[in-house]
Amino acid sequence: MINILDIDTPEYVTLAQAVEITGRKQPTITSWISSGKLQNIHRLGRRVLIELGELRDVERATRHRSMCSEPAI
């Protein structure tokens, strides 16, 4: 029998929390959603919930790409 407490369910955050977690501006997070970089989202009316693990993955990938594209001094 499966124990409901043992099931690993994804954690979701609001758009405002995503901004706080990543340090990015709201239009950036919204752009990630519009472009399909963030796909695990739920819309509840005007409210958007973003899957935290995916948000962290996109933030890391974006940060890594920007660091790699900076010219060496």
N, C-alpha and C positions, 0 to 999 in steps of 0.2 A: 504494500500500500504506500502511496506517495504522501509524504508529509508536506502540506502546503507551505510550511515555513522553510523547507529545504529547496524550494523552487527559486532559481536565480532570475528575478524579474528586472528588466531595465529600469533605471531611474530617469525620470524626466524633469527638466527644469523649464522655467518660463523664459521668455525672451529677455526680460530684465535681469534674471539670474545669469543667463548666458553671457550678457554684456559684462556683468560683474566678474564672472569666473575667468573669462578670456581677456578682459581688459580692452576689448574691441568696441567700436561704436555700434549702435543699433543698426544703422544702414548696412554695415559690413555683415552682420549676422543675417539680416534679411536678404542680402545679396547671396549669401551661401545657400539659403533656402531656395530662392528663385532660380539659381543656377543649377540646383540639384546636388550640390556638394553635401548638403544636409538633407537626407531623405526620410529618416526615422523621426517624423514629426506628427503631432496630432493637433488639429485645429478644433477648438471649442468656442464657436462663435468668433469673436475677435481675438481670443486668446490663443497663443501658440505654445505648445509644449515640445521641447526638443530633447531627444534621447542624449543623456549626458556622455556616455561612452563615445558616441559618434561625434559629438561636439568636440570632445578632447582630441579625437583622432584628426579631425579636420584642422583644428587649431595647431596641432603639432606639425602636420604636413605643410600647412601654410607658412608657419614660422620657419620650418626647415628650408622650404623653397626660397623664401626671402633672404635667408642667411647665405644660401648657396649662390644667389644672384648678385650679391654685393661684391663690388670690385675689391681685389686685394690691395693693400697699401704697401 
